[in-house]
């Protein structure tokens, strides 16, 4: 795989489905499915959230936690500013980014590896 970093963002609450990212999906919290897939590729993975529970669990699985700053909290914040903050906070200016959605557990590992 080309040298890159992985990023997963997962906020604590969903307006349409409360607690979505921690709901059980086939025996594991929803967010863990794709996090484990991206971690299995061997690339460095950053996990951004406003939830201490999600950050702690992601770190236990092997991701680098990133607490979302206050100016990026809310339901109307697009992903790009969050990515930009991560690049700034971890000095990733020249590193390609692989973003995997926390709430799409059916993404095949083959697609992630591409």
GURODO-604598 format. One record per residue: residue in one letter; x, y, z of N, C-alpha, C in turn. Coordinates in steps of 0.001 Angstrom, whole numbers, plus 500000, padded with zeros to 6 digits. Layout:
BEGIN
   type      n.u      n.v      n.w     ca.u     ca.v     ca.w      c.u      c.v      c.w
      A        X        Y        Z        X        Y        Z        X        Y        Z
...
***
This chain:
BEGIN
   type      n.u      n.v      n.w     ca.u     ca.v     ca.w      c.u      c.v      c.w
      X   500844   498817   500000   500000   500000   500000   500885   501240   500000
      X   500480   502255   499254   501189   503527   499235   501233   504090   500641
      X   502362   504733   500983   502502   505330   502313   501384   506352   502527
      X   500551   506096   503491   499465   507008   503824   499080   506780   505280
      X   498147   507559   505744   497589   507349   507080   496087   507142   506931
      X   495531   506431   507880   494096   506225   507898   493445   507179   508875
      X   492222   507521   508580   491463   508386   509476   490034   507901   509552
      X   489540   507808   510755   488135   507528   510970   487605   508607   511899
      X   486467   509168   511533   485829   510163   512392   484482   509609   512841
      X   484174   509798   514097   482921   509285   514655   482489   510165   515809
      X   481399   510879   515612   480909   511703   516719   480077   510859   517669
      X   479844   511393   518856   479170   510615   519889   477687   510434   519622
      X   477045   511389   519043   475598   511288   518850   475206   511548   517404
      X   474243   510792   516975   473635   510966   515665   472239   511535   515884
      X   471835   512463   515055   470496   513029   515218   469414   512052   514758
      X   469731   511198   513792   468726   510256   513283   468700   508935   514046
      X   469861   508485   514548   469942   507213   515269   470874   507385   516464
      X   470332   507751   517621   471157   508002   518809   472099   506842   519137
      X   473357   507188   519422   474355   506191   519794   474768   505274   518661
      X   474534   505697   517433   474754   504865   516246   476108   504169   516230
      X   477171   504882   516484   478515   504310   516331   478858   503241   517355
      X   478120   503207   518466   478391   502182   519480   477325   501095   519517
      X   476343   501177   518629   475319   500133   518594   475932   498810   518149
      X   475406   497729   518700   475886   496404   518333   475496   496091   516895
      X   476479   495689   516121   476249   495229   514748   476945   493886   514610
      X   476173   492839   514606   476706   491489   514459   477795   491172   515490
      X   477563   491587   516736   478447   491208   517824   479522   492199   518213
      X   479585   493338   517534   480595   494349   517880   480005   495737   517637
      X   480525   496755   518326   480067   498115   518063   480286   498475   516588
      X   479364   499198   516022   479387   499537   514596   480732   500082   514135
      X   481310   501025   514889   482542   501675   514451   483734   500718   514395
      X   483703   499645   515186   484849   498731   515255   485071   497938   513973
      X   484021   497705   513207   484172   496894   511995   485182   497496   511025
      X   484975   498739   510645   485908   499351   509693   487214   499765   510347
      X   487185   500106   511618   488431   500430   512303   489357   499215   512298
      X   488832   498061   512612   489661   496847   512592   490167   496529   511187
      X   489337   496772   510187   489772   496521   508810   490948   497424   508434
      X   490815   498709   508709   491886   499636   508317   493149   499389   509146
      X   492985   499033   510420   494149   498715   511241   494873   497467   510718
      X   494128   496541   510149   494735   495302   509649   495652   495539   508445
      X   495570   496710   507817   496436   497005   506675   497850   497376   507111
      X   498017   497693   508391   499335   498047   508904   499661   499525   508830
      X   498741   500347   508299   499022   501787   508260   498658   502418   509605
      X   499215   503579   509839   498913   504337   511058   497496   504895   510923
      X   496689   504721   511956   495292   505143   511903   494995   506124   513028
      X   494440   507265   512655   493992   508271   513609   492483   508163   513729
      X   491994   508258   514967   490564   508162   515226   490126   509455   515882
      X   489275   510203   515204   488811   511502   515686   487383   511379   516220
      X   487163   511931   517408   485822   511905   517981   485676   512971   519056
      X   484428   513206   519412   484105   514060   520554   483718   513206   521759
      X   483851   511890   521633   483435   510951   522671   484636   510275   523320
      X   484754   510435   524630   485840   509771   525361   485726   508251   525248
      X   484505   507735   525281   484291   506288   525162   484805   505769   523813
      X   484438   506434   522742   484900   506011   521420   486413   506138   521303
      X   486973   507235   521785   488421   507443   521715   489177   506376   522501
      X   488691   506066   523686   489341   505045   524518   489288   503678   523846
      X   488128   503318   523326   487988   502014   522675   488826   501933   521400
      X   488879   503015   520638   489691   503026   519418   491173   502888   519752
      X   491606   503548   520813   493010   503443   521225   493343   502014   521660
      X   492432   501382   522377   492652   499997   522804   492821   499062   521607
      X   492155   499385   520502   492251   498566   519296   493519   498857   518493
      X   494173   500003   518778   495424   500314   518099   495458   501625   517329
      X   494374   502387   517380   494335   503678   516691   494912   504778   517583
      X   495308   505861   516958   495806   507037   517674   494614   507972   517883
      X   494244   508236   519134   493064   509068   519390   493329   510548   519131
      X   492291   511219   518662   492347   512663   518428   491026   513254   518890
      X   491092   514055   519952   489881   514684   520485   489501   515870   519615
      X   488294   515850   519122   487809   516919   518256   487708   518227   519040
      X   488296   519307   518528   488225   520588   519228   486814   521192   519188
      X   486548   522069   520127   485218   522648   520305   484678   523308   519038
      X   485537   523965   518263   485033   524665   517074   484607   523706   515953
      X   484860   522407   516131   484452   521416   515137   483378   520459   515670
      X   482699   520872   516722   481617   520060   517280   480284   520470   516673
      X   479386   519529   516572   478042   519825   516081   477651   518948   514912
      X   476378   519014   514577   475837   518184   513509   476006   518758   512118
      X   476398   520015   512025   476510   520642   510714   477967   520859   510277
      X   478893   520160   510892   480313   520308   510569   480677   519292   509482
      X   481149   519773   508327   481579   518833   507287   482903   518160   507659
      X   483222   517087   506978   484426   516312   507282   485726   517047   506975
      X   485763   517824   505913   487021   518444   505471   487699   519274   506558
      X   486991   520147   507286   487674   520881   508362   488246   519965   509452
      X   487600   518832   509686   488117   517876   510666   489416   517273   510146
      X   489442   516913   508857   490668   516397   508242   491784   517440   508328
      X   491453   518682   508018   492446   519759   508064   493012   519925   509470
      X   492172   519814   510480   492632   519936   511860   493587   518801   512209
      X   493255   517597   511763   494117   516446   512023   495482   516632   511354
      X   495478   517069   510097   496742   517334   509398   497588   518336   510182
      X   496932   519391   510671   497632   520424   511430   498172   519872   512757
      X   497331   519173   513505   497707   518694   514829   498806   517635   514811
      X   498886   516859   513731   499878   515790   513660   500936   516024   512582
      X   500995   517242   512025   501986   517596   510993   502013   516571   509860
      X   500867   516355   509257   500724   515364   508193   500622   516005   506805
      X   501184   517192   506650   500986   517996   505437   501194   517260   504120
      X   502147   516365   504040   502448   515724   502763   502015   514264   502695
      X   501234   513819   503649   500856   512409   503719   499441   512225   503163
      X   499266   511297   502211   497910   511015   501725   497044   510438   502837
      X   495770   510718   502754   494829   510332   503784   493823   509332   503238
      X   493597   508262   503969   492570   507278   503651   491483   507408   504703
      X   490305   507861   504294   489198   508037   505222   488198   506903   505047
      X   487878   506247   506131   486878   505185   506128   485763   505596   507076
      X   484522   505524   506607   483398   505897   507454   483184   504872   508562
      X   482900   505377   509742   482656   504509   510891   481346   503746   510752
      X   480405   504320   510029   479069   503725   509974   478779   502980   508672
      X   479801   502466   508022   479637   501662   506806   480376   500338   506977
      X   479876   499466   507837   480623   498257   508195   480764   497228   507072
      X   480043   497398   505985   480099   496417   504907   481141   496734   503844
      X   481956   497757   504052   483018   498065   503099   483993   496891   503079
      X   484226   496298   501900   485131   495145   501857   486587   495538   502084
      X   487343   494684   502754   488751   494946   503034   489514   495154   501737
      X   489119   494485   500663   489802   494643   499378   489729   496077   498872
      X   488609   496726   499085   488472   498127   498678   489358   499024   499526
      X   489429   498762   500809   490282   499540   501708   491752   499370   501305
      X   492159   498159   500984   493535   497898   500610   493930   498561   499300
      X   492967   498768   498396   493272   499458   497123   493736   500857   497385
***
